[in-house]
Amino acid sequence: MALKERVGTVVSDKMDKTVVVAVENRFPHPIYQKTVSRTTRYKAHDEANACSVGDRVRITETRPLSRTKRWTVAEVLTPNGAS
């Protein structure tokens, strides 16, 4: 079984050991073919509290850790929005 992975931006780090990651999905509209972007927010486990707002991170799916948390931070790709 392949684990699901997403890449997104940390939008909140106010919780302890948890970050909120916004993942943008771009796709063509089924009828009009204009590019539509949808943003989904995932709560991800950050054991070391290493992430801060603006970080680009990769998250992986895991077992349920709480009522809303089903993802963990696998790695920080670019710290604090650096290019």
Secondary structure, 3 states (H helix, E strand, C coil): CCCCEEEEEEEECCCCCEEEEEEEEEEECCCCCCEEEEEEEEEEECCCCCCCCCCEEEEEECCCCCCCEEEEEEEEEEHHHCC
